[in-house]
Amino acid sequence: MELVLAAACEDARTRPDGRLDLIGVFDELQAPGFPAAQDRMTVVLVMQWSPAERGRHAFRADLVDEADRKVLTIEGHTDVGAEPAAVARPRTRLVMPLERVVFPQAGEYRFVLHVDATVRTAFSLFVSERAD
């Protein structure tokens, strides 16, 4: 499995032609104080698989702080190979809208993706206090 796209954004939509629109991509957030809550965000992960990896794969994406403490966990599975056999390198798109994500303190947060025995840092978010 290769992680080919990972992002946090306001929203994501799949077009009828199969393209994926990411709206409001961000890697930084500012808050008036802590703990801080992001009312809405969407996590997008696109994975590419080898033909030998067809089948069902469990995944977990953990949002962790700088001390590797879990703030949030997303769990599920993906079915690889549902596409026509002509697709040599199947891809899986995970588009996960989240509500009220709480960041306990300022700092760097990472989404860490676990698929089978593979662990990858998907992306980081930097959360800081807004100076008013």
C-alpha positions as CSV (number, residue, x, y, z in Angstrom):
1,M,0.0,0.0,0.0
2,E,1.2,3.4,-1.0
3,L,-0.3,6.6,0.5
4,V,-0.6,8.9,-2.6
5,L,-2.7,11.7,-1.1
6,A,-3.5,12.8,2.5
7,A,-5.1,16.1,3.5
8,A,-7.3,18.0,5.9
9,C,-9.9,20.2,4.3
10,E,-13.3,21.9,4.8
11,D,-15.1,19.5,2.4
12,A,-14.4,17.0,-0.4
13,R,-16.6,15.8,-3.2
14,T,-16.3,13.2,-5.9
15,R,-17.3,14.5,-9.4
16,P,-19.3,12.4,-11.8
17,D,-16.1,12.0,-13.9
18,G,-14.3,10.5,-10.9
19,R,-12.2,13.5,-10.0
20,L,-12.0,14.5,-6.3
21,D,-12.5,18.2,-5.4
22,L,-10.9,19.2,-2.1
23,I,-12.3,22.5,-0.8
24,G,-10.4,24.6,1.8
25,V,-7.3,22.5,2.3
26,F,-5.4,23.5,5.4
27,D,-2.4,22.5,7.5
28,E,-2.7,25.2,10.2
29,L,-5.5,26.2,12.6
30,Q,-5.7,29.1,15.0
31,A,-7.9,29.1,18.1
32,P,-8.8,31.8,20.6
33,G,-7.8,29.5,23.5
34,F,-7.5,25.9,24.5
35,P,-8.9,23.3,24.5
36,A,-10.1,24.3,21.0
37,A,-12.7,22.7,18.8
38,Q,-12.7,22.6,15.0
39,D,-16.5,22.4,14.2
40,R,-16.0,20.6,10.9
41,M,-13.1,19.1,8.9
42,T,-12.8,16.4,6.4
43,V,-9.9,13.9,6.3
44,V,-9.0,12.6,2.8
45,L,-6.7,9.6,2.3
46,V,-6.0,8.0,-1.1
47,M,-4.1,4.7,-1.1
48,Q,-2.7,2.8,-4.1
49,W,-2.4,-0.9,-3.9
50,S,-0.5,-3.6,-5.8
51,P,-2.6,-6.3,-7.6
52,A,-1.5,-8.8,-4.9
53,E,-3.2,-6.7,-2.2
54,R,-6.7,-7.2,-3.5
55,G,-9.2,-8.0,-0.7
56,R,-10.5,-6.4,2.5
57,H,-8.1,-4.4,4.6
58,A,-8.7,-3.0,8.1
59,F,-7.4,0.5,8.7
60,R,-7.1,2.9,11.6
61,A,-6.2,6.6,11.5
62,D,-5.1,8.1,14.8
63,L,-4.9,11.9,15.4
64,V,-2.0,12.2,17.9
65,D,-0.3,15.1,19.7
66,E,3.4,15.8,20.0
67,A,3.6,13.3,22.9
68,D,1.9,10.6,20.7
69,R,-1.2,10.8,22.9
70,K,-4.3,9.8,20.9
71,V,-6.8,12.6,20.5
72,L,-9.1,10.9,18.0
73,T,-9.3,7.5,16.2
74,I,-11.1,6.6,13.0
75,E,-11.5,2.9,12.2
76,G,-12.9,1.0,9.4
77,H,-12.1,-1.2,6.4
78,T,-11.6,-0.8,2.7
79,D,-12.3,-3.3,-0.1
80,V,-9.5,-3.3,-2.7
81,G,-10.2,-4.8,-6.1
82,A,-13.9,-3.9,-6.5
83,E,-12.8,-2.1,-9.7
84,P,-12.8,-3.8,-13.1
85,A,-9.9,-6.3,-13.6
86,A,-8.3,-3.9,-16.1
87,V,-7.2,-1.6,-13.2
88,A,-3.6,-2.7,-12.7
89,R,-3.0,-0.5,-9.6
90,P,-6.3,-0.2,-7.6
91,R,-6.9,2.9,-5.5
92,T,-9.0,3.4,-2.4
93,R,-10.4,6.8,-1.4
94,L,-11.3,7.5,2.1
95,V,-13.3,10.7,2.6
96,M,-14.2,11.1,6.3
97,P,-16.1,14.2,7.5
98,L,-15.5,14.9,11.2
99,E,-17.3,17.2,13.6
100,R,-16.2,18.9,16.8
101,V,-12.5,17.7,16.7
102,V,-11.0,18.9,20.0
103,F,-7.4,20.0,20.3
104,P,-6.3,20.0,24.0
105,Q,-3.4,22.4,23.5
106,A,-1.4,24.3,21.0
107,G,1.2,22.3,19.0
108,E,1.7,19.8,16.2
109,Y,-0.8,17.1,15.6
110,R,-0.4,14.2,13.2
111,F,-2.8,11.8,11.5
112,V,-1.1,8.3,11.6
113,L,-2.5,5.7,9.3
114,H,-2.4,2.0,10.2
115,V,-3.2,-0.5,7.4
116,D,-2.5,-4.1,8.2
117,A,1.2,-4.0,9.4
118,T,1.9,-0.7,7.6
119,V,2.1,2.5,9.6
120,R,2.5,5.9,7.8
121,T,2.2,9.5,9.0
122,A,-0.5,10.9,6.7
123,F,-0.2,14.6,7.4
124,S,0.4,17.1,10.2
125,L,-1.7,20.0,11.5
126,F,-0.2,22.9,13.4
127,V,-2.6,24.4,16.0
128,S,-1.7,27.7,17.6
129,E,-3.3,30.4,19.7
130,R,-4.7,33.3,17.8
131,A,-3.4,36.7,18.8
132,D,-6.3,39.1,18.9
